Amino acid sequence: MNRATLKAIQQVHKIFKERKIKLSVAESCTGGLISHYITLLPGASSFFEAGVVSYSAKAKKGILKISSKTISSYGVVSKKTAEEMAEKIRLLTKSDYSLSTTGNLGPDVLEGKEKGLVYVAVSKKGNTICHELRLRGSREANKEQASLLALKLLVEFVEGY
C-alpha cells in the first residue's frame, strides 16, 4: 500500500471517530478493497457499520434494492446507479455517511463503456454527490486508484459539513 492510501485511511478513521459518526460502503468494481482498507487499522468497529460488495446487477437489485429501471435505463456503470447504491446502503445500515463505487476496470468494454470509467458516490441524508473517474492503468491499478480516490472524496465531503 502506498503512503497516499495509508494517509487517506488514517484521515477517515480520525474524522469518523472524532465526530462519532457512522459509515457504510457499497462496492462493485472495487470488490471490497475500500472495506479492506478501512478495516486495516484498529478501531474501525467504532464507526464502520458495513461493507457490501454487490458485483452483479442481480445483487445490486436484490441486496441494495437498486431500481430495475435505473439499471435498465442507465446501466450498472452509471452516475445514477452509484448515487442510488450510496443512498440505499446508507438507509439500509442507518449510517450517517456512505460511499459507493461502480465502474468498468477492464479489460473489455462493458455496456458500451470503456475500461477505466468509474463512478464514486458519497451520501449523507439530504445530499448525495457523484464523481466520474477516467482511469488509465491496469485492472489492479485502476481498482487501487478508484479506492484511494473514493476515500479522498469521502474525506472532502465529510469535512465540508
VEXKELUM-825585 format. One line per 8 residues: their letters; for each residue x, y, z of N, C-alpha, C, O. Coordinates in Angstrom, 1 decimal. Each point is the difference from the previous one (the first is absolute). Layout:
residues N
a	X,Y,Z,X,Y,Z,X,Y,Z,X,Y,Z  ...
***
This chain:
residues 161
mnratlka	0.8,-1.2,0.0,-0.8,1.2,0.0,0.9,1.2,0.0,1.0,0.1,0.7  -1.4,0.9,-1.5,0.8,1.2,0.0,-0.3,1.0,1.1,-1.0,-0.1,0.7  1.8,1.1,-0.5,-0.2,1.0,1.1,-1.2,0.8,-0.2,-0.7,0.3,1.0  0.3,0.0,-2.2,-1.3,0.8,-0.2,-1.2,-0.8,0.5,-0.9,0.6,0.6  0.9,-1.9,-0.9,-1.1,-0.8,0.5,-0.1,-0.1,1.5,-1.0,0.2,0.6  2.2,-0.4,0.0,0.0,-0.1,1.4,-0.4,1.3,0.7,-0.8,0.0,0.9  1.2,1.1,-1.5,-0.4,1.4,0.5,-1.5,0.1,-0.1,-0.6,0.5,0.9  0.0,-0.9,-2.0,-1.5,0.1,-0.2,-0.7,-0.8,1.0,-1.0,0.4,0.6
iqqvhkif	1.5,-1.6,-0.4,-0.6,-0.9,1.0,0.0,0.6,1.4,-1.0,0.0,0.8  2.2,0.6,-0.4,0.2,0.6,1.3,-1.0,1.2,0.1,-0.5,0.2,1.1  0.3,0.6,-2.1,-0.9,1.1,0.0,-1.4,-0.4,0.2,-0.7,0.6,0.8  0.3,-1.7,-1.5,-1.4,-0.5,0.2,-0.2,-0.4,1.5,-1.0,0.4,0.6  2.0,-1.2,-0.1,-0.1,-0.4,1.4,-0.1,1.2,0.9,-0.9,0.0,0.9  1.7,1.0,-1.0,0.1,1.1,0.8,-1.4,0.8,0.0,-0.6,0.3,1.1  0.1,0.0,-2.3,-1.2,0.8,-0.1,-1.2,-0.8,0.6,-0.8,0.6,0.7  0.7,-1.8,-1.1,-1.2,-0.8,0.5,0.0,-0.2,1.5,-1.0,0.0,0.6
kerkikls	2.2,-0.3,-0.1,0.1,-0.2,1.5,-0.3,1.3,0.7,-0.7,0.0,1.0  1.4,1.1,-1.4,-0.2,1.3,0.7,-1.4,0.5,0.0,-0.5,0.5,1.0  -0.2,-0.7,-2.2,-1.4,0.5,-0.1,-1.0,-1.0,0.5,-1.2,0.3,0.0  1.7,-1.5,0.3,-0.9,-1.1,0.4,-1.2,-0.2,-1.0,-1.1,-0.1,0.4  1.5,-0.1,-1.6,-0.9,-0.2,-1.1,0.3,-1.4,-0.6,1.1,-0.5,0.1  -2.1,0.0,-0.8,0.0,-1.4,-0.5,0.1,0.1,-1.5,-0.4,0.9,-0.7  1.1,-2.0,0.1,0.3,-0.1,-1.4,-0.4,-1.4,-0.5,0.1,-1.0,0.7  -0.6,1.0,-1.9,-0.3,-1.3,-0.7,0.5,0.1,-1.4,0.1,1.2,-0.6
vaesctgg	0.2,-2.3,-0.1,0.5,0.0,-1.3,-0.7,-1.0,-0.9,-0.2,-1.1,0.5  -0.1,1.5,-1.7,-0.5,-1.0,-1.0,0.9,0.0,-1.2,0.2,1.0,-0.7  0.5,-2.1,0.5,1.0,-0.1,-1.0,-0.4,-0.9,-1.1,-0.6,-1.1,0.2  1.0,1.5,-1.4,-0.2,-0.9,-1.2,1.4,-0.3,-0.5,0.7,-1.0,0.3  -0.2,1.9,-1.2,1.3,-0.2,-0.7,1.2,-0.1,1.0,1.0,-0.6,-0.4  -1.1,1.2,1.5,1.1,0.0,1.0,0.0,-1.3,0.8,1.0,-0.3,0.7  -2.0,-0.5,-0.8,0.0,-1.4,0.5,0.3,-0.2,1.5,0.5,-1.0,0.3  -0.8,2.0,0.5,0.3,-0.1,1.4,1.3,0.6,0.5,0.3,0.0,1.1
lishyitl	0.4,0.6,-2.1,1.3,0.6,0.4,-0.1,1.2,0.9,0.8,0.2,0.9  -1.8,0.6,-1.1,-0.3,1.1,0.9,-0.2,-0.4,1.4,0.5,0.5,1.0  -1.4,-1.5,-0.9,-0.3,-0.6,1.4,1.3,-0.6,0.6,0.2,0.1,1.2  0.6,-0.8,-2.0,1.2,-0.5,0.4,0.9,1.1,0.6,0.6,-0.1,1.1  -0.4,1.2,-1.9,0.8,1.1,0.4,-0.5,0.6,1.4,0.8,0.2,0.9  -2.1,0.0,-0.8,-0.6,0.6,1.2,0.3,-0.9,1.2,0.3,0.5,1.1  -0.3,-1.8,-1.3,0.1,-0.9,1.2,1.5,-0.4,0.2,0.3,-0.8,0.9  0.6,1.3,-1.7,1.5,-0.2,0.3,0.4,0.5,1.3,0.9,-0.6,0.7
lpgassff	-1.4,1.8,-0.4,0.4,0.6,1.3,-0.9,-0.4,1.1,-1.2,-0.2,-0.2  1.7,0.1,1.4,-0.8,-0.4,1.2,-1.0,1.2,0.3,0.3,1.1,-0.3  -1.4,-1.5,0.8,-1.0,1.0,0.4,-1.1,0.3,-1.0,-0.9,0.8,0.3  1.0,-1.5,-1.4,-1.1,0.2,-1.1,-1.4,-0.3,0.5,-0.9,0.5,-0.5  0.9,-1.5,1.4,-1.3,-0.4,0.5,-0.8,1.1,0.7,-1.2,-0.1,0.2  1.9,1.1,0.2,-0.7,1.1,0.7,-0.8,0.9,-0.9,-0.9,0.8,0.4  1.1,-0.9,-1.7,-0.7,0.8,-1.0,-0.4,-0.7,-1.3,-1.0,0.5,-0.6  1.6,-1.6,0.3,-0.3,-0.7,-1.3,-1.1,-1.0,0.2,0.1,-1.0,0.7
eagvvsys	-1.3,1.3,-1.2,-1.2,-0.8,0.1,0.1,-1.3,-0.8,-0.2,-1.1,0.4  0.4,1.3,-1.7,-0.1,-1.1,-1.0,0.7,0.3,-1.3,0.0,1.2,-0.4  0.4,-2.2,-0.2,0.5,0.1,-1.4,-0.6,-1.1,-0.8,0.1,-1.2,0.4  -0.8,1.5,-1.5,-0.7,-1.0,-0.8,0.7,0.1,-1.4,0.1,1.0,-0.6  0.2,-2.2,0.1,0.5,-0.1,-1.4,-1.2,-0.5,-0.8,-0.3,-1.2,0.0  -0.2,2.1,-0.8,-1.2,-0.4,-0.9,0.5,0.1,-1.4,-0.1,1.0,-0.7  0.8,-2.1,0.3,0.7,0.0,-1.3,-0.9,-0.1,-1.2,0.1,0.6,-1.0  -1.1,-1.5,1.1,-0.9,-0.2,-1.1,-1.2,0.9,0.0,-0.4,0.6,1.1
akakkgil	-0.3,-0.4,-2.2,-1.2,0.7,-0.1,-1.1,-0.6,1.0,-0.7,0.7,0.6  0.7,-2.0,-0.6,-0.9,-0.8,0.8,0.2,0.4,1.5,-1.0,0.2,0.8  2.2,-0.2,-0.4,0.4,0.4,1.4,-0.4,1.4,0.3,-0.5,0.3,1.1  0.7,0.6,-2.0,-0.3,1.4,0.2,-1.5,0.2,0.2,-0.4,0.7,0.9  -0.4,-1.5,-1.7,-1.4,0.1,0.2,-0.5,-0.8,1.2,-0.9,0.5,0.8  1.4,-1.7,-0.5,-0.4,-0.8,1.1,0.4,0.5,1.3,-0.8,0.0,1.0  2.1,0.3,-0.8,0.5,0.4,1.3,-0.2,1.5,0.3,-0.5,0.3,1.0  0.9,0.5,-2.0,-0.1,1.5,0.3,-1.4,0.6,-0.5,-0.3,1.1,0.4
kissktis	-0.5,-1.9,-1.1,-1.3,0.5,-0.5,0.2,1.1,-1.0,-0.8,0.9,0.0  1.8,-1.0,-0.8,0.2,1.0,-1.1,-1.2,-0.3,-1.0,-0.3,-1.1,-0.3  -0.3,2.2,-0.2,-1.1,-0.1,-0.9,0.4,-0.7,-1.3,1.0,0.3,-0.6  -1.8,-1.2,0.2,0.2,-0.7,-1.3,-0.1,1.1,-1.1,0.8,-0.1,-1.0  -1.6,1.1,1.2,-0.1,1.1,-1.0,1.4,0.7,-0.1,0.4,0.4,-1.1  0.2,-0.1,2.2,1.3,0.7,0.0,1.0,-0.8,-0.8,0.7,0.5,-0.9  -0.6,-1.8,1.1,0.9,-0.9,-0.6,-0.3,-0.1,-1.5,0.9,0.0,-0.9  -2.2,-0.2,0.5,-0.3,-0.1,-1.4,0.1,1.3,-0.7,0.4,0.0,-1.2
sygvvskk	-0.6,1.1,1.8,0.1,1.3,-0.7,1.4,0.5,0.0,0.4,0.6,-1.1  0.4,-0.8,2.1,1.3,0.6,0.1,1.2,-1.0,0.0,1.1,0.4,-0.4  -1.4,-1.6,0.8,1.0,-1.0,0.1,0.6,-0.1,1.3,-0.2,0.9,0.9  0.9,-2.0,-0.6,0.7,-0.2,1.3,1.1,1.0,0.2,0.4,0.4,1.1  0.3,-0.1,-2.3,1.1,1.0,0.1,-0.6,1.3,-0.4,0.0,0.4,-1.2  -0.5,0.3,2.2,-0.6,1.3,-0.2,0.0,0.9,1.3,0.1,-0.5,1.1  -0.2,1.8,-1.3,-0.1,0.9,1.1,-1.3,-0.3,0.8,0.1,0.0,1.2  -1.2,-0.2,-1.9,-1.2,-0.3,0.7,0.0,-1.2,0.9,-0.4,0.0,1.1
taeemaek	1.1,-1.1,-1.6,0.1,-1.2,0.8,0.9,0.2,1.2,-0.3,-0.5,1.1  1.4,1.2,-1.3,0.9,0.3,1.1,-0.7,0.8,1.1,0.1,-0.3,1.2  -0.9,1.3,-1.6,-0.7,0.8,1.0,-1.0,-0.8,0.7,-0.2,0.1,1.2  -0.6,-0.9,-1.9,-1.0,-0.9,0.6,0.7,-1.0,0.9,-0.6,-0.3,1.1  1.7,-0.3,-1.5,0.7,-0.9,0.9,0.4,0.7,1.3,-0.2,-0.6,1.1  0.7,1.8,-1.1,0.4,0.7,1.2,-1.2,0.3,0.9,0.1,-0.2,1.2  -1.1,0.7,-1.8,-1.2,0.3,0.7,-0.6,-1.3,0.7,-0.4,0.1,1.1  0.3,-1.1,-1.9,-0.7,-1.3,0.5,0.9,-0.6,1.2,-0.6,-0.5,0.9
irlltksd	1.9,0.5,-1.0,0.8,-0.7,1.0,-0.1,0.9,1.3,0.0,-0.5,1.1  0.0,1.8,-1.3,-0.2,0.9,1.2,-1.3,-0.2,0.7,0.0,-0.1,1.2  -1.0,-0.1,-2.0,-1.4,-0.2,0.6,0.0,-1.4,0.7,-0.6,-0.2,1.0  1.1,-0.8,-1.7,0.0,-1.4,0.4,0.7,-0.1,1.4,-0.5,-0.8,0.8  1.6,1.4,-0.7,0.9,-0.1,1.2,-0.3,1.1,1.1,0.6,0.0,1.1  -1.4,1.0,-1.5,-0.3,1.1,0.9,1.3,0.8,0.4,0.1,0.4,1.1  0.9,-0.4,-2.1,1.2,0.7,0.3,-0.1,1.5,-0.4,-1.0,0.4,-0.7  1.9,0.4,1.2,-0.1,1.5,-0.2,0.5,0.3,-1.4,-0.5,0.9,-0.7
yslsttgn	1.5,-1.6,0.2,0.6,0.2,-1.3,0.2,-1.4,-0.7,0.1,-1.0,0.7  -0.1,1.1,-2.0,0.3,-1.2,-0.8,0.8,0.3,-1.2,0.1,1.1,-0.4  0.5,-2.1,-0.1,0.9,0.1,-1.2,-0.3,-1.2,-0.9,-0.3,-1.1,0.4  0.3,1.4,-1.7,-0.2,-1.1,-1.0,0.9,0.1,-1.2,0.4,1.1,-0.3  -0.2,-2.2,-0.3,0.8,0.0,-1.3,-0.7,-1.0,-0.9,-0.4,-1.1,0.3  0.4,1.5,-1.6,-0.4,-0.9,-1.1,0.8,0.5,-1.2,0.2,1.2,-0.2  0.2,-2.2,-0.6,0.8,0.4,-1.2,0.5,-1.2,-0.8,-0.4,-1.1,0.3  1.2,1.4,-1.3,0.6,-1.0,-0.8,1.5,0.1,0.1,0.6,0.9,-0.5
lgpdvleg	0.0,-1.9,1.1,1.4,0.0,0.2,0.7,-0.7,-1.2,1.3,0.0,0.0  -2.0,-0.6,-0.9,0.6,-0.6,-1.1,0.1,-1.5,0.1,-0.3,-0.5,1.0  0.8,-0.1,-2.0,0.7,0.5,-1.1,-0.9,0.4,-1.2,0.4,0.7,-0.9  -1.6,-1.1,0.9,-0.9,0.2,-1.1,-1.0,1.1,0.2,-0.2,0.5,1.1  -0.4,-0.1,-2.2,-1.1,1.0,0.1,-1.2,-0.7,0.7,-0.3,-1.1,-0.3  -0.4,1.8,1.1,-1.2,-0.5,0.8,-1.1,1.0,-0.2,0.1,1.2,0.3  -1.3,-1.7,-0.8,-1.1,0.9,-0.2,0.3,1.1,-1.0,-0.6,1.1,0.1  1.6,-1.3,-0.9,0.4,1.1,-0.9,0.9,1.0,0.7,0.3,1.1,-0.6
kekglvyv	0.1,-1.4,1.8,0.8,1.0,0.8,1.4,-0.5,0.1,0.3,-1.2,0.3  0.7,2.1,-0.6,1.4,-0.4,-0.1,0.6,-0.4,1.3,-0.5,0.4,1.1  1.6,-1.2,-1.2,0.8,-0.4,1.2,0.5,1.3,0.7,0.4,1.0,-0.6  -0.5,-1.0,1.9,0.5,1.1,0.8,-1.1,1.0,0.4,0.3,0.9,0.8  -1.5,-1.1,-1.3,-1.1,0.9,0.4,-0.6,-0.5,1.4,-0.5,-1.1,0.0  0.6,2.0,1.0,-0.5,-0.4,1.3,-0.8,1.2,0.6,0.4,1.2,-0.2  -1.4,-1.5,0.9,-0.8,1.0,0.7,0.1,-0.3,1.5,-0.1,-1.1,0.5  0.4,2.2,0.2,0.1,-0.1,1.5,-1.1,1.0,0.5,0.0,1.2,-0.3
avskkgnt	-0.8,-1.7,1.2,-1.0,0.9,0.7,0.1,0.0,1.5,0.4,-1.0,0.6  -0.7,2.1,0.0,0.0,0.2,1.4,-1.3,0.6,0.4,-0.6,0.8,-0.7  0.0,-1.4,1.8,-1.3,0.5,0.4,-0.1,0.2,1.5,0.6,-0.7,0.8  -1.4,1.7,-0.5,-0.5,0.3,1.3,-1.4,0.4,-0.1,-0.4,0.4,-1.1  -0.4,-0.4,2.1,-1.4,0.3,-0.1,-0.2,1.3,-0.7,0.5,1.1,0.5  -1.2,-1.1,-1.6,-0.3,1.3,-0.7,1.0,0.4,-1.0,-0.2,1.0,-0.7  1.3,-1.7,0.5,1.0,0.4,-0.9,0.8,-1.2,-0.5,0.7,-0.7,0.8  -0.6,0.5,-2.1,0.8,-1.1,-0.6,0.7,0.7,-1.2,-0.6,0.6,-0.8
ichelrlr	1.9,-0.9,0.8,0.8,0.5,-1.1,0.7,-1.2,-0.7,0.2,-1.0,0.6  0.1,1.2,-1.9,0.7,-1.0,-0.7,1.1,0.6,-0.9,-0.2,1.0,-0.6  1.3,-1.7,0.6,1.1,0.4,-0.9,0.3,-1.1,-1.0,-0.1,-1.2,0.3  0.3,1.6,-1.5,0.4,-0.9,-1.1,1.5,0.0,-0.1,0.7,1.0,-0.1  -0.1,-2.2,0.1,1.4,-0.2,-0.2,0.3,-0.6,-1.3,-0.7,-0.9,-0.5  1.8,1.2,-0.1,0.5,-0.6,-1.3,1.4,-0.4,0.3,1.0,0.7,-0.2  -0.8,-2.0,0.6,1.2,-0.5,0.4,0.7,-0.7,-1.2,-0.7,-0.6,-0.9  2.0,0.6,0.8,0.8,-0.5,-1.1,0.9,-1.2,0.3,0.7,-0.4,-0.9
gsreanke	-0.7,-0.1,2.1,1.0,-1.0,0.3,-0.5,-1.4,-0.3,-1.0,-0.2,-0.7  1.7,-0.8,1.3,-0.4,-1.4,-0.1,-1.3,-0.2,0.9,-0.4,0.9,0.7  -0.2,-2.0,-0.8,-1.2,-0.3,0.8,0.3,0.2,1.5,-0.7,0.6,0.7  1.8,-1.2,-0.3,0.4,0.1,1.4,0.3,1.4,0.4,-0.4,0.5,1.1  1.2,0.2,-1.9,0.3,1.4,0.3,-1.3,0.9,0.0,-0.1,0.9,0.9  -0.8,-1.2,-1.8,-1.3,0.8,0.0,-0.8,-0.3,1.3,-0.6,1.0,0.5  0.6,-2.2,-0.1,-0.7,-0.3,1.2,0.6,0.7,1.2,-0.8,0.5,0.9  2.1,-0.5,-0.8,0.7,0.7,1.1,-0.3,1.5,0.0,-0.2,0.6,1.0
qasllalk	0.4,-0.1,-2.3,-0.2,1.5,-0.1,-1.5,0.4,0.3,-0.2,1.0,0.6  -0.7,-1.8,-1.1,-1.4,0.3,0.3,-0.3,0.0,1.5,-0.7,0.9,0.5  1.3,-1.9,0.2,-0.2,-0.1,1.4,0.6,1.2,0.7,-0.7,0.6,0.9  1.9,-0.2,-1.3,0.6,1.2,0.7,-0.8,1.2,-0.3,-0.2,0.8,0.9  -0.2,-0.5,-2.2,-0.7,1.2,-0.3,-1.4,0.0,0.7,-0.5,1.1,0.4  -0.1,-2.3,-0.2,-1.2,0.0,0.7,0.1,0.4,1.5,-0.8,0.8,0.5  1.9,-1.3,0.1,0.3,0.4,1.4,0.3,1.5,0.1,-0.5,0.7,0.9  1.2,-0.1,-1.9,0.3,1.4,0.0,-1.3,0.8,-0.2,-0.2,1.0,0.7
llvefveg	-0.7,-1.5,-1.5,-1.3,0.7,-0.3,-0.8,0.0,1.3,-0.6,1.0,0.4  0.6,-2.1,0.3,-0.7,-0.2,1.3,0.5,1.1,1.0,-0.8,0.6,0.6  2.1,-0.5,-0.5,0.6,0.9,1.0,-0.4,1.4,-0.4,-0.4,0.8,0.9  0.5,-0.4,-2.2,-0.4,1.4,-0.4,-1.5,0.3,0.3,-0.3,1.0,0.4  -0.5,-2.0,-0.7,-1.4,0.1,0.2,-0.4,0.2,1.5,-0.7,1.0,0.3  1.2,-1.8,0.5,-0.3,0.1,1.5,0.6,1.2,0.5,-0.6,0.7,0.9  1.8,-0.3,-1.2,0.6,1.2,0.5,-0.7,1.3,-0.5,0.1,1.0,0.7  -0.9,-1.1,-1.7,-0.8,1.1,-0.5,-1.2,0.3,0.8,-0.7,1.0,-0.2
y	0.4,-1.9,1.2,-1.2,0.1,0.8,0.4,0.1,1.5,-0.9,0.2,0.8
***
